[in-house]
Amino acid sequence: MEHHVFGIVIFAATLHALWNFATKKISGNLAAIWIGLCGSSLLMAPLAAFLLASESVTCSAVPYITATGIIHSLYFYFIGKSYKRGAISVVYPVARGVGVCGTAIVAIILLSEKISMTGGAGIFAVCCGILSIGLSEAGSREGKQAFGYAFIVGMLISGFSIVDKIGVSLINPIIYIWAMFSIAAFCLAPVVLLKERTALREAWCGMKWASGVIGVGSIITYLLILYAFRLGNVSYAVAVREFAVVIGAALGIIFLREKLTIPKLTGICLIMTGLILIKLA
């Protein structure tokens, strides 16, 4: 992986960990997440409109834009469900670990991507490290529920990673991500407005800061990742992005007083080893 692509993905990973930490701080309030999606979509609308005036959207890009919007609406929904029940040091590693494994497998099958022995070893180490952190914490009833939701999130990550890899090659990434967030916000609107009214009032009155972090952090994160997808191997990019798991675990341990266990420490070491192998690939 080239140096500048590696740097972009690492920066995106840091932002990703921060907005997930904000999501956990508000216990996965779906309404706050939705407000963040709406805000980020509105924020990008003028730039997207300007680009749309000068760039045409091909019909071939529309199915990918629609698919990623729908998948992301489910992704944000289950992110909220996960953080209502589980610790960030459980949910985040499991979701990202499943995402890495699934993306690598699907990319090899559908996109015919080639992975070197070093890169493959790096991806394997990252997956083992992430699952080491997550599985050791999934013993309780709530932990099992959180694990289940996190697994679904991971499958959705695999889905939109492949869709985005193809879709972003057909359209300007800024237009693509604006449409993605707009569709996701539209799909979640009925759930929030009809079933989450109390949560919506709470989010509007006391969680605007979290909505801002989630909205701005997620849209910048995805924009950076989409550019990375254009420049490099999707399997490597998704795996390197998992440096966010290390940051997320550290934030949980330091600020949320989650325990630093041997499996967690082992997992962090495996992830860092995997990142080095991927960097050398």
N, C-alpha and C positions, 0 to 999 in steps of 0.2 A: 504494500500500500504506500502511495506517495506521501511525502511529508505534509503537504498542504491539506490533502484530503484527511489524513490522520488528525491534524490539528482542528479542522472544522468539526469532525465527528466528536472529538474530546470536548470541545467547547459546547456543542449541542448536548452532550451527555450531562454536563454540569448543570445547564439550564433545565434539562429534563428532571434531574433529581430535585432541584429546587421547587419546581411547580408541583411535583408529586408530594414533596414534604408539606407544601401549603395545603394540598388536598387532604392529607392525613390530619393536619392540624385542625381542620374543620369537620373531621370525621366523615369525609366523603359526601358532603352535602351536594346533592345533584343539582339543586337550584343554583348554588354558587358557581358550580362548574358551567352550567348553562349560561349564566350571566357573563362569565368570562368568554365563552365561545361567541356569544352575540356581540360583545364589546370588541373582540379582536376582529371579527368579521366586518363590523362597521368601520373600524380603524383602517383596515386594508382596502375598503371599498373604493375610495378615490383613486388610489394607485392602480387597482385592478381595472377600474373604468377607463383610466388613461391608457393602459396597455391594451385593453380590448378595442379601443378606438383605432389603434395602429397595427394590431395583430389579429389575425383571424383564428377562430377556434375550429379546427377540423372535426368533422363528424366522428372520426375514429377515436377522438379523445373523450367524447361525451360518455360512453359506457364506463370508462375508467374513473372519470370525475364522479359520476353517479354512484358507482360501486364503492369508492373510497369514502364518500360522504356517509353512506349508509353504514358501512363497516365502522367508521369512526364514531357514529352516534351510539352504536352498541358498545364500542370500546370505552367511551366516557361513562356510559351507563354502568357497566360492570366495574370500572375503576371505582366509582362511587360506592357500589355494593361491597367491594373488597375492603375498602378503607373504613367502612362502618364496622366491620367485624374483625379485621386483622391488623397486626403491627406492620409498619412500613418495611421492617427487616424480614418479614415473611412474604407479604404480598408482592413487593417490588422484585425481589430475587426470583420468585417462582414465575411471575408473569414475564419478566425479561428473559429468563432461561428458556422457557417454552418457546418464546418468540424467536430466539436465536436458533434453536434446534429446528423448529418448523420452517423458518425462512431458508436455512441452508439446504434442507432436504428438498423443499419445493423448488428453490432456485436451480438446483442440480437437475431435477427432473424436467421442469417446464422451460427454464431459460438456458439450459445446457451450459451453465457456468462451470468453469474448471477451478478446482481448489488444489493448491499444492499440498504436499505432505506437511510442511511447516504450518501453513494456514489452517489445514484441517486439524492438526494437533492443537493449534491455538484456539480454534472454535470449540473443540472438545473440552479443553481445559476451562474455558469460560463457562460452558454449560455445566460442567461438574462443580465448579466453584459456586455458581448461582444456586444450583439445586442443593448443594451442601448447606448453604445458608438457610434456604427455605424449608426443606423437608424436615430438618431437625426441630423446627418450631411448630410443626403442624400436628401436634399430638392431641390437643384439646378439641372439644366440639366446635367452638368458635373458630379455632385454628383450622379445622378441617373444612368448615364452610368458606373461610377466607381463602384457603388453598384452592378449593373448587372454583371460586370466582376468579382467582388469579390465573388459574389454568385456562379458563375461557378467555381472559384478557390476552394471555400469551398466544392462543390460537388466532385471535383477531389481529394481533400484531403481525403474525406470519402472513395472514391474508392481505392486510393493507400494505405490507412491505413489498410484496410481489406486485400487487396492483399499481402501487406508486412507482416502482422501478420502471414499469412499462409506460404508465400514463404520463410521467414527467418528461419522457422523451418526445412526447407528441405536442406539448404545449408549454408555454412559459410557466416556470414553477410558482411565480407569484399569483398568476391567475388560477392555477391549479389548486393551490392551498387556500386561497380565498373562497373558491367554490366549494372545496371540501369542508371548510369550517361552516360555511353558510348552510350547506345541506345538512350537516350534522346538527346544527342548532335548530333548523326547521324540523327535523325528525324527532328531536327531543322535546320540542315545544309542547305537544299535547300531554306528554307525561308530566312535565313540570307544572304546566298551567292547570291541569285537571286533578292531578294526584299529589302534587308537592307544594300546595299553596302555603301551608305553614312554614315549610322549609324555605320557600321563596321569600316570605316576609322576613324571616330570620336572616337570610343571606343578604337581602337588600338593606336591612337596618344595621347589621353588624359584621358582615363578611366581605364588604366591597374590596378590602385590601387583598383578600385571598382570591377573589374573582379576577382582580387585576393581574396578580402574579400568575394564576393559571392561564388566563387568556393570552397575555403578552408572552409569557414564558413558553407556552406550548406552540404558539404560532411561529415564533422565532426558531424554536427547536426544530419543528418540522420543515421549515423553509431551508434551514442549514442541511438537514438530512437529505432533503430532495435534491439539493445541489450536489451533495456527496454521492447520491445514487447516480447522478449524471456523469460523475467523474470517475467512479471506481466500482469495484466488485460489491454487489449488494450483500452477499454473505459476510464479507469482511467488515463492511460498514456497520451492519447491524450488530456484529459481535463486538467491535471496538466501542460502539455506543454503550455497551454494557458496563463501561467504567462508571456509569451513573449508579450502578448497584453499590459500588464501593462508597460513593458519596452519600447515597441514600442510607446505607447501613450506618455510616458515621454520624449522620444527622440524627438518626433514630437513637443511637447510643448516647450521644452527647446531649441532645436537647429534649428527647422524649424518655430518657432514662431506661431504654431497652438494654437487656443484658448482653454483654460481649461474651459469647460462649466459644468453646474450642471449634465447633463446626463453623461458626460464623467467621472466626479468624482464619481457619483453613480455607474457607470459600473465598475470602478476600485475597489470600495469597495465590490461589489458583487462578482467579480472575486476572490479577496483575501479570502472572506468568503467561496466560493466554494472550493478553494484550501485547506483550513483548514479542511473542511468536508471530502474531498477526502483523505487527509492525515490520518484522524482518522478512515476511513472506513476499 
